[in-house]
Amino acid sequence: MIKIKSREEIELMRESALIVSKTLGEIAKAIQPGVTTLQLDKIAEEHIRDHGAIPGFLGLYDFPNTLCMSPNEQVVHGIPNNAPLVEGDIISVDCGALKNGFYGDHAYTFAIGEIAEETKKLLQVTKESLYEGIRQFRAGNRVGDVGFAIQNYTEKHGYGVVRELVGHGLGKSMHEDPEMPNYGKRGRGKKIKEGMVVAIEPMINLGTHRIKQFSDGWTIKTADLQPSAHFEHDVAIVNGKPELLSTFKYVYESLGIVSNEEEEFRQ
């Protein structure tokens, strides 16, 4: 059952989402060759707790860390470890926070130093597909419209759209209805209504859409070991239109990136 949020609840969720956004900004300051994902995980946990929130992933379904950190061919749910990042890596950093009884859930894929041009394009197209999907997340449309937009945009570039993992509703639970696949057919699926809040998160592979799971029970990798990209925003329906609760602003400030990509989703 889809849980509709009041304006007051949406504002509480914005607070949780922005804690995650600011945490990703702190990660952006520290991420570089030689840094380990466990070091970054510690930075994230301290930042979240310092802002009066609880790490949303730590202990959730028995996950052992604050961040899901998934480099290169890993798609999502990678477990932080002591292996240092190296020049040319990419890494999805997925973070959650719980405050005032509501979750924020937000992800960004970082480039470590200079990366291959084909990988750089994968990151760009995946992030662009996120906004293609968000544009279709509006009252009166259906979940399939969002998935179709993401799938159509990325498959035109020859990329694989992961099927087994999807976005989701968000609220007092990390995962609520509806599921938000990154593929689909126009006009299909549950109707989008005022007050809905979801996490939209394209997971797009350079090669095949097929995936495999590591023996750790968590880490998902591409079946052909080609790179995968992952970007995620928290979005609410306000006045019938999509409004971002999360932001890449703090990541961009840390990385020296100038962008106006989010302006159309602010009311």
Secondary structure, 3 states (H helix, E strand, C coil): CECCCCHHHHHHHHHHHHHHHHHHHHHHHHCCCCCEHHHHHHHHHHHHHHCCCEECCCCHHHCCCCEEEEECCEEECCCCCCCECCCCCEEEEEEEEEECCEEEEEEEEEECCCCCHHHHHHHHHHHHHHHHHHHHCCCCCEHHHHHHHHHHHHHCCCCEECCCCCEEECCCCCCEEEEECCCCCCCCCCECCCCCEEEECCEEECCCCCEEECCCCCCEEECCCCCEEECEEEEEEECCEEEECCCCHHHHHHHCCCCCCCHHHCC
